């Protein structure tokens, strides 16, 4: 058994500040999405991914591939897709090449919802993220994000594949 390395006061303050800012940013953005388009953050993420596929004339997306691209496990995605289908935001159909698989595509109502959210979403991100950071800070944050993500990707990929 290895000894856990404790965080010092500075590290603890940095970590807590990062977690607090991230949680508050995501929570506030979720409120903006609900206000503008009656979408939760996860619903917006799904619809954005599906809309991007539709723009590439690839209207059907395997649910498994959608989950992998979002970094979500199968159960979380499945429950969300069912609720979104009931709201008319997307359609799920059986995959013709794999009876166990599902294909997903955005509906006109889903496209309308993501378009309705886009202006407020972009303004929120600009105001509360980009406008408060200098270009150098943005570059540093992008670099830091890549470094952190690279330590997590193998773990996320194996968890998503096992789900």
C-alpha positions, -999 to 999 in steps of 0.1 A, spaced: 0 0 0 14 34 -10 13 64 12 -10 92 -1 8 124 -6 -9 152 14 -16 186 -2 1 215 13 -18 247 21 -10 263 -13 -20 232 -32 -52 229 -12 -61 265 -19 -54 261 -57 -74 228 -59 -104 242 -39 -104 274 -59 -103 254 -92 -131 231 -81 -152 259 -68 -148 281 -99 -155 251 -122 -186 240 -103 -200 276 -102 -192 281 -139 -210 249 -149 -240 256 -125 -244 291 -139 -241 279 -175 -268 253 -168 -291 280 -155 -285 300 -186 -293 270 -209 -325 263 -190 -335 300 -192 -328 303 -229 -338 269 -243 -352 247 -215 -321 224 -218 -298 210 -191 -261 211 -197 -259 174 -205 -288 178 -230 -271 207 -246 -239 186 -249 -258 157 -266 -277 180 -290 -245 199 -299 -227 167 -308 -257 154 -328 -260 188 -346 -223 187 -356 -228 152 -370 -259 164 -389 -239 193 -404 -215 167 -418 -244 149 -434 -238 120 -410 -272 123 -394 -271 89 -375 -247 85 -347 -241 53 -328 -251 58 -291 -219 40 -281 -198 65 -301 -217 94 -287 -211 82 -252 -174 78 -259 -171 113 -274 -188 128 -244 -168 107 -219 -200 92 -204 -209 57 -193 -236 38 -211 -261 39 -183 -260 77 -179 -263 82 -217 -291 57 -221 -313 74 -194 -307 108 -209 -314 97 -244 -347 82 -233 -358 114 -217 -347 135 -246 -365 112 -271 -397 116 -250 -393 154 -253 -390 151 -291 -354 164 -292 -339 133 -308 -348 99 -322 -333 65 -314 -335 36 -338 -321 1 -338 -288 -2 -356 -293 -23 -387 -257 -38 -385 -259 -46 -347 -292 -55 -331 -279 -45 -297 -268 -11 -308 -288 21 -312 -284 49 -337 -294 84 -325 -302 115 -346 -313 150 -337 -348 161 -346 -360 195 -359 -371 203 -324 -336 194 -311 -320 216 -337 -343 244 -328 -335 240 -291 -297 240 -296 -299 270 -320 -321 288 -294 -294 282 -268 -264 291 -289 -265 329 -286 -268 329 -248 -243 301 -245 -217 319 -265 -223 352 -247 -221 335 -213 -188 317 -222 -174 349 -236 -184 370 -205 -175 346 -178 -146 328 -193 -127 345 -221 -133 381 -211 -118 376 -177 -86 359 -190 -58 375 -210 -48 357 -242 -17 345 -223 -38 331 -195 -61 314 -221 -31 298 -237 -18 287 -203 -52 273 -194 -54 254 -227 -20 239 -220 -29 230 -184 -61 214 -195 -43 192 -221 -19 181 -194 -46 172 -169 -67 155 -195 -38 134 -208 -35 118 -173 -72 109 -173 -79 98 -209 -67 62 -205 -88 58 -174 -119 74 -190 -115 53 -222 -113 20 -203 -143 29 -181 -164 40 -211 -156 8 -230 -164 -13 -200 -198 3 -194 
